[in-house]
């Protein structure tokens, strides 16, 4: 089974096999760390710049790393 994470540089969605500790982006060659097992992630689109953001489930807000707007999670 595969999971996904957003590239820490270009924001492309990266798929990786379970058990991986990091994944290399095919577009920009940046290595992004994978969240530890059991740490479920969710996604939302930033209300300021429309960037796809990933965050840990249970968070109440997420700060966009591109435009610094704080997005409230419903």
Residue pairs with C-beta under 8 A, 6 or more apart in sequence:
1 17
1 18
2 15
2 16
2 17
2 18
3 15
3 16
3 17
3 18
3 34
3 41
4 13
4 14
4 15
4 16
5 13
5 14
5 16
5 23
5 32
5 34
5 35
5 41
5 54
6 12
6 13
6 14
6 32
6 43
6 52
6 53
6 54
7 13
7 14
7 25
7 27
7 28
7 30
7 32
8 30
8 32
8 33
9 25
9 28
9 30
9 32
10 25
10 27
10 28
10 30
11 51
11 52
11 66
12 25
12 27
12 28
13 52
14 23
14 25
14 32
15 23
16 23
16 34
18 37
20 34
21 33
21 34
22 31
22 32
22 33
22 34
23 31
23 32
23 34
24 30
24 31
24 32
25 31
25 32
35 41
35 56
39 56
40 56
40 57
41 54
41 55
41 56
41 57
42 54
42 55
42 56
42 57
42 73
43 52
43 53
43 54
43 55
44 52
44 53
44 55
44 62
44 71
44 73
45 51
45 52
45 53
46 52
46 53
46 64
46 66
46 67
46 69
46 71
47 69
47 71
48 64
48 67
48 69
48 71
49 64
49 66
49 67
49 69
51 64
51 65
51 66
51 67
53 62
53 64
53 65
53 71
55 62
55 73
59 73
60 72
60 73
61 70
61 71
61 72
61 73
62 70
62 71
62 73
63 69
63 70
63 71
64 70
64 71
